[in-house]
């Protein structure tokens, strides 16, 4: 970033969930376990891991940056605990509703949580101008996931085992 500070971060830190038994490995897409945070960390260790990661993000972000941090429901307590130690404000919680269900055994998740934190107290950049110019936004998003089996989404699934965005393709 050549010494510049980020105004916005969008990150999906590791979920501390093992790939084996949580992510469906089809015959074509066999995914290996991640090197770290693949289910081996205790709650306290994972919270400390997230806090360190978020501190690194915040250290390279401007006063007023908005950081979007994705996490599944299993670790919402850890992400909130870590985020509240690093950031100055939890701005919102976004629910990304996908067009296909993802990993799970008891209930299969069709959504992902996106925690929106703000660093600092300076006014953040407002590109939305909500209510002006007919613009609208909400905290529930509907975008295709890689596992939606639509066109290029299957190519993207080869790159990563979880249900990430399919090149921001709206449903």
DALINNOR-V762343 format. One record per pair of residues at least 6 apart in sequence whose ideal C-beta (glycine too) atoms are under 7 Angstrom apart, sorted by sequence separation. I is the first residue (numbers start at 1). GAP is how many residues later the second one is. D is the distance in whole Angstrom. If there is no record, write none. Layout:
i=I gap=GAP d=D
i=I gap=GAP d=D
This chain:
i=25 gap=6 d=6
i=61 gap=6 d=7
i=84 gap=6 d=7
i=102 gap=6 d=6
i=103 gap=6 d=7
i=118 gap=6 d=6
i=129 gap=6 d=6
i=144 gap=6 d=6
i=83 gap=7 d=7
i=101 gap=7 d=4
i=102 gap=7 d=5
i=128 gap=7 d=6
i=130 gap=7 d=6
i=146 gap=7 d=5
i=23 gap=8 d=6
i=41 gap=8 d=6
i=71 gap=8 d=4
i=101 gap=8 d=7
i=102 gap=8 d=7
i=37 gap=9 d=7
i=101 gap=9 d=5
i=128 gap=9 d=6
i=144 gap=9 d=6
i=57 gap=10 d=6
i=69 gap=10 d=6
i=146 gap=10 d=5
i=147 gap=10 d=6
i=156 gap=10 d=6
i=146 gap=11 d=5
i=156 gap=11 d=7
i=19 gap=12 d=5
i=37 gap=12 d=6
i=98 gap=12 d=6
i=19 gap=13 d=7
i=20 gap=13 d=7
i=97 gap=13 d=6
i=98 gap=13 d=7
i=153 gap=13 d=4
i=19 gap=14 d=5
i=69 gap=14 d=7
i=97 gap=14 d=5
i=18 gap=15 d=6
i=19 gap=15 d=7
i=96 gap=15 d=6
i=152 gap=15 d=7
i=95 gap=16 d=5
i=96 gap=16 d=5
i=147 gap=16 d=5
i=150 gap=16 d=7
i=146 gap=17 d=6
i=95 gap=18 d=6
i=96 gap=18 d=6
i=145 gap=18 d=4
i=146 gap=18 d=5
i=148 gap=18 d=6
i=19 gap=19 d=6
i=145 gap=19 d=7
i=14 gap=20 d=6
i=18 gap=20 d=5
i=67 gap=20 d=7
i=93 gap=20 d=6
i=94 gap=20 d=4
i=145 gap=20 d=7
i=146 gap=20 d=5
i=16 gap=21 d=4
i=18 gap=21 d=4
i=145 gap=21 d=6
i=14 gap=22 d=6
i=15 gap=22 d=7
i=17 gap=22 d=6
i=93 gap=22 d=6
i=94 gap=22 d=6
i=143 gap=22 d=6
i=144 gap=22 d=4
i=14 gap=23 d=3
i=16 gap=23 d=6
i=93 gap=23 d=7
i=14 gap=24 d=7
i=92 gap=24 d=4
i=16 gap=25 d=5
i=66 gap=25 d=7
i=90 gap=25 d=7
i=91 gap=25 d=4
i=143 gap=25 d=6
i=144 gap=25 d=4
i=91 gap=26 d=7
i=143 gap=26 d=6
i=90 gap=27 d=6
i=91 gap=27 d=5
i=143 gap=27 d=6
i=144 gap=27 d=6
i=50 gap=28 d=6
i=54 gap=28 d=6
i=58 gap=28 d=5
i=89 gap=28 d=7
i=142 gap=28 d=7
i=143 gap=28 d=7
i=46 gap=29 d=7
i=50 gap=29 d=6
i=54 gap=29 d=6
i=58 gap=29 d=7
i=89 gap=29 d=4
i=142 gap=29 d=5
i=16 gap=30 d=5
i=87 gap=30 d=4
i=88 gap=30 d=6
i=47 gap=31 d=4
i=51 gap=31 d=4
i=55 gap=31 d=5
i=87 gap=31 d=6
i=88 gap=31 d=6
i=46 gap=32 d=5
i=50 gap=32 d=4
i=54 gap=32 d=4
i=83 gap=32 d=6
i=87 gap=32 d=6
i=88 gap=32 d=6
i=88 gap=33 d=6
i=47 gap=34 d=5
i=51 gap=34 d=6
i=83 gap=34 d=5
i=43 gap=35 d=6
i=47 gap=35 d=5
i=51 gap=35 d=6
i=73 gap=36 d=7
i=79 gap=36 d=6
i=13 gap=37 d=6
i=72 gap=37 d=7
i=76 gap=37 d=6
i=13 gap=40 d=5
i=72 gap=40 d=6
i=73 gap=40 d=6
i=72 gap=41 d=7
i=70 gap=42 d=6
i=71 gap=42 d=6
i=97 gap=43 d=6
i=102 gap=43 d=7
i=70 gap=44 d=5
i=71 gap=44 d=7
i=95 gap=44 d=7
i=97 gap=44 d=7
i=94 gap=45 d=5
i=95 gap=45 d=5
i=96 gap=45 d=5
i=97 gap=45 d=5
i=99 gap=45 d=5
i=100 gap=45 d=6
i=102 gap=45 d=6
i=11 gap=46 d=7
i=68 gap=46 d=5
i=69 gap=46 d=5
i=93 gap=46 d=7
i=99 gap=46 d=7
i=92 gap=47 d=5
i=94 gap=47 d=6
i=96 gap=47 d=7
i=98 gap=47 d=4
i=100 gap=47 d=5
i=9 gap=48 d=5
i=68 gap=48 d=6
i=69 gap=48 d=7
i=100 gap=48 d=5
i=99 gap=49 d=5
i=66 gap=50 d=6
i=67 gap=50 d=5
i=9 gap=52 d=6
i=66 gap=52 d=6
i=67 gap=52 d=7
i=6 gap=54 d=6
i=65 gap=54 d=5
i=5 gap=55 d=6
i=6 gap=55 d=4
i=7 gap=55 d=6
i=17 gap=55 d=7
i=5 gap=56 d=6
i=6 gap=56 d=7
i=9 gap=56 d=7
i=13 gap=56 d=7
i=15 gap=56 d=7
i=63 gap=56 d=7
i=64 gap=56 d=5
i=5 gap=57 d=4
i=8 gap=57 d=6
i=15 gap=57 d=5
i=17 gap=57 d=6
i=63 gap=57 d=3
i=7 gap=58 d=5
i=8 gap=58 d=5
i=9 gap=58 d=4
i=10 gap=58 d=4
i=11 gap=58 d=6
i=12 gap=58 d=4
i=61 gap=58 d=5
i=64 gap=58 d=4
i=66 gap=58 d=5
i=1 gap=59 d=7
i=6 gap=59 d=6
i=9 gap=59 d=7
i=11 gap=59 d=7
i=16 gap=59 d=6
i=63 gap=59 d=4
i=64 gap=59 d=6
i=15 gap=60 d=6
i=64 gap=60 d=4
i=58 gap=61 d=5
i=102 gap=61 d=4
i=98 gap=65 d=6
i=99 gap=72 d=5
i=24 gap=79 d=7
i=23 gap=80 d=5
i=22 gap=81 d=5
i=7 gap=118 d=6
i=29 gap=128 d=6
i=29 gap=129 d=6
i=31 gap=130 d=4
i=23 gap=138 d=5
i=23 gap=139 d=7
i=19 gap=142 d=6
i=12 gap=152 d=7
